[in-house]
Amino acid sequence: MELIKAYVPLCWFRHCPLELPRSVSFFQKNLYYYVLIELFILANITDPLDALIEAILETGLTLLFVEILLIFKNASAGFISAATSFLICENIIATVGLPVIVWLTTTDDLLSYYILFGLMVWGVAVITYLIMRILLITPALAFVLSVVYFSATHGGAFMLMLLI
């Protein structure tokens, strides 16, 4: 519970990801949850087997992106805390967004689109914040890298699925 209390403030733009406690067990739990929530979201869109493969690809691309960020910073030792930061923030936002996605797919209500858009903006802002704090760069450059992150992970997994 202490680790959750340490990492959750990242979603509110507090703390530095590389200064948070490292726990392989906490990282693994967040990794499993990330795969499960991505699988559930993708299974509402596509075939369950394709959703599983795409969720695994997204997870791998997310971890690869974090490692590449840390290589540029020469801080690969911070992988566990940085990757956990990305995963827990995405997990929290996806968990909040899950009922909205179900609402959107069952009713097609316009309000659900607005809320989902707001959650996506929050997700981009949080990833921008994490990148900014990890690399110690300007918010504008961090925003560009967050767009690259979402394109590489979500778009990259989708593109790889087209090739498979």
Secondary structure, 3 states (H helix, E strand, C coil): CHHHHHHHHHHHCCCCHHHCCCCHHHHHHHHHHHHHHHHHHHHCCCCHHHHHHHHHHHHHHHHHHHHHHHHHHCCHHHHHHHHHHHHHHHHHHHHHHHHHHHHHHHHCCHHHHHHHHHHHHHHHHHHHHHHHHHHCCCHHHHHHHHHHHHHHHHHHHHHHHHHC
